[in-house]
C-alpha cells in the first residue's frame, strides 16, 4: 500500500505510478468541501495473496493483475455538516 500526498503548497495531486514492469499510470485528483478546495491524497493498494483468498467477490489469483486507486482526505479534514457537500475528481490515465 502507498499513499501519495500533494506538496504542502498544492491542493491537487498529480503523480505517475509504476503499475508493473512496463506499465505506468498518471493519477490526478482534486476535491472540495462546501465549495472550498482541499488537499487530496491518493491511496494505492493491492490485497495481495492472503487477503485476496479471503475476499468472496475476488478470485484468489486476481490480485496479480490489479491495483486499487482511491482519493481521500488524510490530513486537515474539514467537518462536513448536514446539507453540505464534498466532491472528489480523480483521473487515471494509462501511459
Secondary structure, DSSP 8 states (H G I E B T S, - for coil): -EEE---TT-SSEEEEEE-STT-EEEEEEEEEETTEEE--EEEEE--HHHHHHT-TTS-TTGGGG--EEEEE--SS-----TT--EEEEEEEEE-
